[in-house]
Structures are given as structure tokens and as C-alpha cells.
């Protein structure tokens, strides 16, 4: 079989079972693609020896006839996941040289299912960013280009390396994490599928923390079916994570019937933002028409507290980040600054953190420390928490009124150029999360599905938001949308 790296998980699984291809052949095909894709800067830690060893073990398992669906599937792992004996830096200088002695629960679940790790993927530092421009490894680059323009575009963030690698067929799928849209926004920017499951569905143990009440791991894949297959392998109840839910994990792939007759799809009026590009408005209208044609009932709904979501998020997330990042002090692991004679422990902390953290991380730690400080805790942090409760109530009321899923745009634009927002107000960058942060604040599942191309030839995504713990139903609605949209475009190879 030619171009093995372009297969979907479902296609590769079926080919592996039939004996048409081996896991080792699949792995070698991906490794050779990664070698030639340095210009994308997607893979930042390469693990070919581990990949080949895992591939041989997968082939043995497949021959024995007891292999799960993910067995033999080569993946990229976001650098936020701790992987035993392999650098796990969260794209930060402060974790330079850190090689964990343990495996994150999500990667362990995938490896137990027979999946193969090709290497670690680029990302925004500590997952803080919407463009993958805050990484210590340098920018990840989107494989898509605008028309005949060869300007480098962002793959989105923070899971930019994951999105770029999947879109460029360097791996069959990748892990991502989503704190305010970091799976869904990059998926939309690169023409792939990305799902953030319900908060608590995937264990956070061994995933470097950004904002603990918002972070959630999920798969980034080439299709909705692949997302369903991989999500089933990633999820589990984990006693090591106190927020992990003790719910059985269904077979999400079995839910993909494509039948959404009678389902109620909510269209929230508050997502019609001022200045929204006509192309995004049209895509949303087209997606609505596609779901209606598939037999769904379309209902206009109101989520009145949406306008407060972004400010609430940018109080809560930095507050939790400042608390979580306090542990990085240069004492036990990672980067430690060189000290001048007479420097004490205070200078060591100050210099280490100043050198180790990039500007965006420093900005968020300072904002977070400020909103948690004695005089401002009630004015900012507690008020943001109350707003968060109101945002969740908006969604609860919509679902209680019979809405099965909510359709919105995934992003306010197509991918923008790397460096284009360099001198802009940071708030302009934060506005990239305007359609996605509500889902994290409410702990809901959300999925981005590629649904169209803009006038410059760049992919655009639509987002579906589902009821808590009903990822199967959400994936099925996404499957119907994917089928109707018929998105098959791929980036032209220039790297």
C-alpha cells in the first residue's frame, strides 16, 4: 500500500487486521515523513527507537488476534503529556532536561491499547497561547498556505504541533489538550477534527497543569470516526486524578450511525459577534442547513452570559496558572539560573523564573497573582467564578429545554500569518478563543469539524457543543455534519 502515512486510524486498523500492512511498515512510513518535514517544526523530541519497539510488539499482538482498535497506530504526543524517560518540557525552558520517571494516564492508556509514539509535539509554552508562537522550540508552522502566498501561517494553539502533524500526515493522529479551545481552534485552522471531551472524562494525571479546573485532554484526528476510536482508548476513570469521573466509557465508534432525525440543534444568537467575517457567517448558515437537511430540528436559543465568558476565562485561567506554576523554582528539576556571588534563595527563584518562563507565561502568572491577591480576590476571582456558574446555567437551561447539541463557528477567522499579531494588543490574540472558552468554563464536550474553505483556500471549522457525558451523541451529530460537508481538501506539500 502506498502512502501509508495518509491513512486514517480506521483504514489502518482494518488494513492491519487483514494483514495488508504491518505496524512496523506504518511506523517507518511516518518516521520518514517526519524526517523530511523539519520546516513545519511539529515534532520537537524524536523517539524512533521507542516507536519501532512498540510497533514490533503491536505486530505480535495483532498476529495473536487480541488487538484493540488502536493497536499498531502511530501517534504524535503533545509535549504537555509526561512520557517516561522522554523529555517532557511543556515547550518551556524552565523544564529543560526534565525526563519523567512515570507515564501520564492518557499515554499509558494509549500504549496499553497498542498505540505507537513517534515523538513529542510542539505547543505553546505551558499551553498558553492561540498561535504556537510562545514555544521554546520556536513556532510550529501550518502546512496550509493562502492561495499563491508562501507566508508561514499559524497552526493555532496551544496544540499547534499536534494539528500541523496530523494535517501534514506525519502521524495518523495526535493527543492534544484544551483549556480554552486549544484542541478545537488548531483543528479548525488545519482542516482536521478535534474533540474536547467532558471535564473529567480523560485523566489529567501526568499532564502538565495550566488551569486545573479547565484542562482536558482529547484526540486530534483526520476524521470523526478516528476521533471516536481514539477517544475510547484515552478515557478511563483514574483514582490518581480526583476530578476523574467514575463513569463507564462507551464504544464511541458504535454510536456513529449518522442518523440525527429529530435531534434538536440550538443556534445561539449571542455567537453572532459584531464584525464577524461574512465567510464565517455563511459557513455557520451552511452548517445549519446541512443538519436541517439531515433531519434535525433547528432552534434559535439564547446563552445570555456568553459576552462575559472571555473576561471570566482570562481571570480564572491565569489565577489557576499562577498557582500551578509556583512549583517551578529550579530546585528539584528543570532549569536553574547561574547565581552571582552573594545571591541567596530569593535571587535564585527570581532569576530562574525570569529566565525559564517566556513573556506570555510571565504575563499570565502576574495577572493570576494579581487577581488572587488579598485586595482583589473578591473583585476579580470570586466574581469570575460566579459568572462561570451563570454560563454553565445557560447551557443547562438550553439542554433541559430539549436541545441535543449547539452549533457555532469554531474560530472567528481562518489561520492568520505567524508574526501578524506580534505587535497587537494581547487581547486581540485572546479573542481567538471567543467561541471556545464557554465550553471549558461549563465543562462540556465540544468538537471542531472541518466544514469549508475560505476564498484564500484555507480550511474553516464548525463547532458542535454537546450535553455532558454524551460524547457518543455529539460525535454522531458531528459525523452527520462531516458527511454532509464532504470536506476532503488537503494542504499542497511545500515542506
BAZA-714636 format. One line per 4 residues: their letters; for each residue x, y, z of C-alpha. Coordinates in nm, 3 decimals. Each point is the difference from the previous one (the first is absolute). Example, Ala and Ser with C-alpha at 12.3 -4.5 7.8 and 13.67 -1.06 7.14 Angstrom:
! residues 2
as> 1.230,-0.450,0.780; 0.137,0.344,-0.066
END
This chain:
! residues 495
xxxx> 0.000,0.000,0.000; 0.134,0.342,-0.100; 0.007,0.308,0.225; -0.070,-0.190,0.321
xxxx> 0.039,0.320,0.201; -0.313,0.145,-0.166; -0.228,-0.274,0.137; -0.263,0.074,0.262
xxxx> -0.001,-0.199,0.325; -0.303,-0.196,-0.122; 0.166,-0.084,-0.335; 0.327,-0.098,0.167
xxxx> -0.177,-0.215,0.259; -0.185,-0.192,-0.273; 0.316,-0.040,-0.210; 0.195,-0.124,0.305
xxxx> -0.269,-0.257,0.082; -0.007,-0.127,-0.358; 0.378,-0.033,-0.006; 0.033,0.244,-0.291
xxxx> 0.249,0.206,0.199; 0.203,-0.033,0.320; 0.025,0.249,0.287; 0.373,0.023,-0.069
xxxx> -0.063,0.100,-0.364; -0.252,0.262,0.112; 0.248,0.133,0.254; 0.290,0.016,-0.249
xxxx> -0.223,0.188,-0.248; -0.076,0.263,0.266; 0.361,0.023,0.123; 0.124,0.069,-0.353
xxxx> -0.263,0.274,-0.043; 0.102,0.159,0.331; 0.366,0.005,-0.111; -0.090,0.205,-0.306
xxxx> -0.234,0.242,0.177; 0.243,0.207,0.207; -0.147,0.321,-0.149; -0.327,-0.064,0.189
xxxx> 0.183,-0.026,0.337; -0.282,-0.226,0.123; 0.206,-0.279,0.161; 0.244,0.129,0.262
xxxx> 0.116,-0.320,0.175; 0.045,-0.302,-0.227; -0.042,-0.355,0.134; 0.056,-0.232,-0.300
xxxx> 0.149,-0.281,0.210; -0.298,-0.006,0.236; -0.233,0.015,-0.302; 0.162,-0.301,-0.170
xxxx> 0.000,-0.203,0.321; -0.370,0.079,0.059; -0.079,-0.082,-0.365; 0.160,-0.345,0.026
xxxx> -0.196,-0.069,0.319; -0.321,0.115,-0.175; 0.064,-0.233,-0.295; 0.042,-0.293,0.238
xxxx> -0.324,0.092,0.174; -0.193,0.036,-0.326; 0.125,-0.341,-0.120; -0.122,-0.152,0.327
xxxx> -0.346,0.139,-0.075; -0.061,0.193,0.324; 0.074,0.354,-0.118; -0.220,0.301,0.091
xxxx> -0.091,0.259,-0.266; 0.299,0.230,0.071; 0.256,-0.282,-0.016; 0.273,0.082,-0.254
xxxx> -0.111,0.362,-0.055; 0.292,0.252,-0.011; -0.074,0.318,0.196; 0.161,0.330,0.094
xxxx> -0.016,0.099,0.368; -0.035,0.365,0.105; 0.297,0.109,0.211; -0.237,0.072,0.293
xxxx> -0.041,-0.374,0.069; 0.265,-0.157,0.224; 0.158,-0.295,-0.178; 0.232,-0.224,0.200
xxxx> 0.369,0.055,-0.077; -0.080,0.243,-0.284; 0.040,0.380,0.025; -0.329,0.158,0.110
xxxx> 0.056,0.374,0.001; -0.342,0.159,-0.059; 0.195,0.205,-0.260; 0.163,0.196,0.283
xxxx> 0.363,0.072,0.079; -0.072,-0.047,0.371; -0.058,-0.375,-0.056; 0.316,-0.046,-0.208
xxxx> 0.147,-0.345,0.058; -0.304,-0.132,0.187; -0.061,-0.369,-0.077; -0.284,-0.137,0.215
xxxx> 0.029,-0.333,0.179; -0.367,-0.065,-0.065; -0.255,-0.009,-0.282; -0.311,0.220,-0.021
xxxx> -0.323,-0.199,0.034; -0.116,0.099,-0.350; 0.322,-0.112,-0.171; 0.007,-0.316,0.213
xxxx> -0.357,-0.078,-0.113; 0.103,0.050,-0.363; 0.314,-0.213,0.034; -0.199,-0.272,0.181
xxxx> -0.230,0.002,-0.304; 0.305,-0.058,-0.223; 0.045,0.353,-0.139; 0.345,0.114,-0.111
xxxx> 0.179,0.323,0.101; 0.193,0.162,-0.287; 0.117,0.293,0.214; -0.105,0.310,0.192
xxxx> -0.179,0.292,-0.167; 0.049,0.376,0.010; -0.244,0.221,0.191; -0.034,0.341,0.163
xxxx> 0.199,0.025,0.323; -0.201,-0.160,0.284; -0.292,-0.005,-0.249; -0.033,0.379,0.026
xxxx> -0.065,0.139,-0.347; -0.220,-0.013,-0.308; 0.267,-0.003,-0.271; 0.290,-0.227,0.110
xxxx> 0.230,0.304,0.010; 0.090,-0.026,0.371; 0.196,-0.328,-0.025; 0.362,-0.035,0.108
xxxx> 0.043,-0.217,-0.312; -0.108,0.281,-0.234; -0.322,0.027,-0.200; -0.186,-0.301,-0.132
xxxx> -0.112,0.068,-0.358; -0.333,-0.074,-0.166; 0.035,-0.229,-0.306; -0.271,0.209,-0.174
xxxx> 0.086,0.312,-0.202; -0.218,0.287,-0.123; -0.055,-0.029,-0.375; 0.334,0.071,-0.171
xxxx> 0.140,0.176,0.307; 0.289,-0.179,0.172; -0.027,0.188,0.332; 0.022,-0.239,0.298
xxxx> -0.335,-0.037,0.180; -0.076,-0.096,0.359; -0.137,-0.351,0.059; -0.184,0.146,0.302
xxxx> 0.075,-0.066,0.362; 0.078,-0.131,0.241; -0.011,-0.342,-0.173; 0.157,0.144,-0.317
xxxx> 0.261,-0.271,-0.048; -0.269,-0.268,0.034; -0.223,0.171,-0.258; 0.286,0.057,-0.244
xxxx> 0.126,-0.360,0.027; -0.344,-0.153,-0.060; -0.090,0.237,-0.286; 0.336,-0.069,-0.171
xxxx> -0.040,-0.381,0.041; 0.314,-0.030,0.216; -0.201,-0.222,0.235; -0.343,-0.164,-0.011
xxxx> -0.125,0.203,0.300; 0.128,0.193,0.302; -0.087,0.082,0.358; -0.098,0.357,0.085
xxxx> -0.118,0.188,0.306; -0.270,0.266,0.017; -0.021,0.265,0.274; -0.184,0.270,-0.197
xxxx> -0.010,-0.139,-0.354; 0.350,-0.145,-0.045; -0.124,-0.313,-0.181; -0.293,0.150,-0.192
xxxx> 0.160,0.323,-0.129; 0.314,-0.169,-0.147; -0.220,-0.276,-0.147; -0.208,0.268,-0.178
xxxx> 0.314,0.180,-0.124; 0.146,-0.317,-0.155; -0.307,-0.178,-0.139; -0.005,-0.291,0.247
xxxx> -0.238,-0.123,0.272; 0.058,0.067,0.369; -0.219,-0.084,0.298; 0.019,0.129,0.356
xxxx> -0.190,-0.253,0.212; -0.202,0.080,0.314; 0.218,0.122,0.287; 0.096,-0.311,0.199
xxxx> -0.036,-0.245,-0.291; 0.378,-0.023,-0.060; 0.244,-0.010,0.290; 0.217,0.308,0.052
xxxx> 0.259,-0.200,0.197; 0.343,0.042,-0.155; -0.113,0.288,-0.223; 0.190,0.317,0.091
xxxx> -0.264,0.227,0.155; -0.098,0.341,-0.137; -0.346,0.067,0.153; -0.113,-0.307,0.190
xxxx> -0.376,0.065,-0.009; 0.006,0.055,-0.379; 0.269,-0.233,-0.146; -0.118,-0.308,-0.188
xxxx> 0.183,-0.237,-0.236; -0.148,-0.119,-0.328; 0.085,-0.145,-0.343; 0.091,0.192,-0.317
xxxx> -0.075,-0.213,-0.305; -0.072,-0.011,-0.373; -0.368,-0.089,0.040; -0.286,-0.019,0.249
xxxx> 0.017,-0.380,-0.004; 0.367,0.015,0.094; -0.082,0.242,0.284; -0.256,-0.250,0.132
xxxx> 0.246,-0.292,-0.017; 0.285,0.188,0.167; -0.217,0.165,0.267; -0.125,-0.343,0.116
xxxx> 0.364,-0.101,0.060; 0.099,0.325,0.176; -0.287,0.012,0.252; -0.006,-0.183,0.332
xxxx> -0.081,0.055,0.364; 0.325,0.077,0.182; 0.025,-0.001,0.382; 0.322,0.206,-0.037
xxxx> -0.208,0.294,-0.131; -0.257,0.120,0.254; -0.204,0.164,-0.280; -0.015,-0.318,-0.211
xxxx> -0.358,-0.123,-0.038; -0.086,-0.359,0.085; -0.224,-0.056,-0.302; 0.024,-0.293,-0.241
xxxx> 0.163,0.088,-0.334; -0.236,-0.093,-0.284; 0.107,-0.116,-0.345; -0.018,0.342,-0.165
xxxx> 0.052,-0.143,-0.349; -0.314,-0.214,0.037; -0.201,0.321,0.046; 0.085,0.120,-0.354
xxxx> -0.321,-0.081,-0.185; -0.026,0.338,-0.175; -0.371,0.005,0.087; -0.091,0.333,0.167
xxxx> -0.369,0.010,-0.094; -0.195,0.179,0.270; 0.310,0.132,0.179; -0.031,0.362,0.110
xxxx> 0.293,0.224,-0.097; 0.022,0.333,0.180; 0.131,0.312,-0.176; 0.106,0.256,0.266
xxxx> -0.069,0.359,-0.102; 0.281,0.129,0.224; 0.264,-0.164,-0.223; -0.088,0.244,-0.282
xxxx> 0.287,0.228,0.091; 0.040,0.354,-0.129; 0.246,0.008,-0.289; -0.018,-0.376,-0.064
xxxx> 0.138,-0.069,-0.350; -0.268,-0.073,-0.260; 0.171,-0.333,-0.082; -0.039,-0.121,0.360
xxxx> -0.364,0.115,0.006; -0.064,-0.185,-0.328; 0.175,-0.318,0.120; -0.219,0.002,0.312
xxxx> -0.313,0.043,-0.212; 0.113,-0.281,-0.232; 0.067,-0.232,0.295; -0.344,0.078,0.142
xxxx> -0.157,-0.086,-0.337; 0.197,-0.326,-0.021; -0.123,-0.117,0.341; -0.356,0.100,-0.086
xxxx> 0.021,-0.196,-0.325; 0.122,-0.301,0.200; -0.326,0.010,0.198; 0.092,0.210,0.305
xxxx> -0.227,0.267,0.142; 0.169,0.342,0.010; -0.086,0.221,0.296; 0.119,0.352,0.082
xxxx> 0.120,0.016,0.360; 0.145,0.259,0.237; 0.315,-0.039,0.211; -0.018,0.347,0.158
xxxx> 0.321,-0.007,0.203; 0.222,-0.085,-0.301; 0.132,0.358,-0.019; 0.159,-0.039,0.343
xxxx> 0.173,-0.330,-0.082; 0.328,0.137,-0.134; 0.066,0.239,0.291; -0.101,-0.268,0.253
xxxx> 0.231,-0.252,-0.168; 0.293,0.243,-0.002; -0.040,0.048,0.376; -0.051,-0.368,0.096
xxxx> 0.263,-0.156,-0.231; 0.291,0.231,0.099; -0.098,-0.030,0.368; 0.026,-0.380,-0.015
xxxx> 0.315,0.026,-0.213; 0.177,0.223,0.253; -0.077,-0.257,0.268; 0.100,-0.302,-0.211
xxxx> 0.322,0.158,-0.128; 0.121,0.097,0.348; 0.162,-0.346,0.024; 0.255,0.081,-0.275
xxxx> 0.280,0.148,0.205; 0.320,-0.161,-0.130; 0.047,-0.208,0.315; -0.109,-0.355,-0.083
xxxx> 0.010,-0.018,-0.380; 0.027,0.210,-0.315; 0.192,0.320,-0.066; 0.184,0.181,0.281
xxxx> 0.157,0.342,-0.051; 0.370,0.060,0.060; 0.038,0.208,0.313; 0.238,0.283,0.078
xxxx> 0.207,0.000,0.315; -0.215,0.105,0.294; -0.328,-0.102,-0.165; -0.237,-0.179,0.234
xxxx> -0.308,-0.217,-0.047; -0.222,0.297,-0.092; 0.235,0.103,-0.284; 0.017,-0.364,-0.113
xxxx> -0.380,-0.021,-0.029; -0.027,0.340,-0.171; 0.275,-0.062,-0.257; -0.107,-0.358,-0.072
xxxx> -0.363,0.092,-0.063; 0.093,0.312,-0.201; 0.228,-0.209,-0.227; -0.218,-0.311,-0.006
xxxx> -0.340,0.146,-0.084; -0.079,0.176,-0.328; -0.176,0.336,-0.018; -0.355,-0.133,-0.044
xxxx> 0.036,-0.236,0.296; 0.146,0.283,0.210; -0.292,0.223,-0.099; -0.259,-0.258,0.102
xxxx> 0.176,-0.086,0.328; 0.004,0.369,0.091; -0.367,0.047,-0.094; -0.090,-0.313,0.197
xxxx> 0.197,0.105,0.305; -0.166,0.343,-0.013; -0.359,-0.132,-0.017; 0.070,-0.238,0.290
xxxx> 0.159,0.267,0.219; -0.169,0.098,0.325; -0.153,0.329,-0.118; -0.128,-0.127,-0.335
xxxx> -0.108,-0.362,0.062; -0.370,0.086,0.037; -0.002,0.268,-0.269; 0.150,-0.227,-0.268
xxxx> 0.037,-0.370,0.079; -0.320,-0.055,0.199; -0.201,0.209,-0.244; 0.139,-0.201,-0.293
xxxx> -0.099,-0.323,0.176; -0.356,0.129,0.039; -0.011,0.092,-0.369; 0.126,-0.351,-0.082
xxxx> -0.293,-0.149,0.193; -0.241,0.217,-0.202; 0.159,-0.110,-0.330; -0.042,-0.365,0.102
xxxx> -0.363,0.073,0.097; -0.067,0.144,-0.348; 0.109,-0.328,-0.157; -0.190,-0.210,0.257
xxxx> -0.321,0.191,-0.077; 0.046,-0.051,-0.376; 0.055,-0.374,0.044; -0.289,-0.029,0.248
xxxx> -0.223,0.164,-0.263; 0.073,-0.289,-0.236; 0.304,0.119,-0.197; 0.228,-0.294,-0.089
xxxx> 0.299,0.192,-0.139; 0.097,0.360,-0.073; 0.157,0.112,-0.330; 0.241,0.296,-0.010
xxxx> 0.306,0.109,-0.200; 0.325,-0.145,0.138; 0.213,0.312,-0.060; -0.060,0.364,-0.095
xxxx> 0.229,-0.034,-0.306; 0.214,-0.238,-0.203; 0.367,-0.049,0.096; 0.196,0.326,0.015
xxxx> 0.367,0.058,-0.079; 0.272,-0.072,0.254; 0.116,0.333,0.140; -0.311,0.185,-0.122
xxxx> -0.121,0.059,0.356; 0.345,0.052,0.150; -0.048,0.371,0.071; -0.374,-0.015,0.060
xxxx> -0.163,0.043,0.337; 0.007,-0.345,0.173; -0.379,0.021,0.022; -0.016,-0.030,-0.382
xxxx> 0.169,-0.339,0.029; -0.230,-0.102,0.287; -0.303,0.072,-0.223; 0.089,-0.313,-0.200
xxxx> -0.158,-0.196,0.287; -0.330,0.188,-0.011; -0.207,-0.298,-0.123; 0.180,-0.270,0.197
xxxx> 0.058,0.116,0.361; -0.366,-0.036,0.106; 0.026,-0.377,-0.051; 0.292,-0.028,0.245
xxxx> -0.162,0.230,0.255; -0.312,-0.222,-0.007; 0.199,-0.329,-0.012; -0.183,-0.115,-0.314
xxxx> 0.113,-0.212,-0.296; 0.072,0.192,-0.322; 0.124,-0.106,-0.342; 0.137,0.189,-0.299
xxxx> -0.079,-0.146,-0.343; 0.154,0.133,-0.325; -0.291,0.128,-0.207; 0.125,0.233,-0.273
xxxx> 0.273,0.201,-0.169; 0.031,0.379,-0.002; 0.072,0.214,-0.309; 0.377,-0.036,0.060
xxxx> -0.022,-0.380,0.004; 0.031,-0.041,0.378; -0.212,-0.243,0.205; -0.281,0.117,0.230
xxxx> -0.158,-0.200,0.280; -0.338,-0.021,0.172; -0.040,-0.082,0.368; -0.263,-0.223,0.155
xxxx> -0.056,0.014,0.376; -0.165,-0.297,0.170; -0.165,-0.102,0.322; 0.237,-0.106,0.280
xxxx> 0.111,-0.367,-0.021; -0.175,-0.048,-0.334; 0.305,0.000,-0.227; -0.148,-0.289,-0.201
xxxx> -0.305,0.206,-0.094; 0.219,0.306,-0.072; 0.234,-0.206,-0.221; -0.299,-0.138,-0.191
xxxx> -0.129,0.353,-0.071; 0.353,0.098,-0.106; 0.011,-0.308,-0.225; -0.323,0.112,-0.171
xxxx> 0.147,0.350,-0.047; 0.329,-0.141,-0.131; -0.186,-0.222,-0.249; -0.212,0.291,-0.124
xxxx> 0.294,0.243,-0.025; 0.212,-0.252,-0.193; 0.324,0.177,0.089; 0.289,-0.185,-0.166
xxxx> 0.249,0.282,-0.073; 0.365,-0.049,0.097; 0.285,0.252,0.010; 0.231,-0.001,-0.303
xxx> 0.341,-0.133,0.102; 0.263,0.279,0.009; 0.212,-0.110,0.298
END
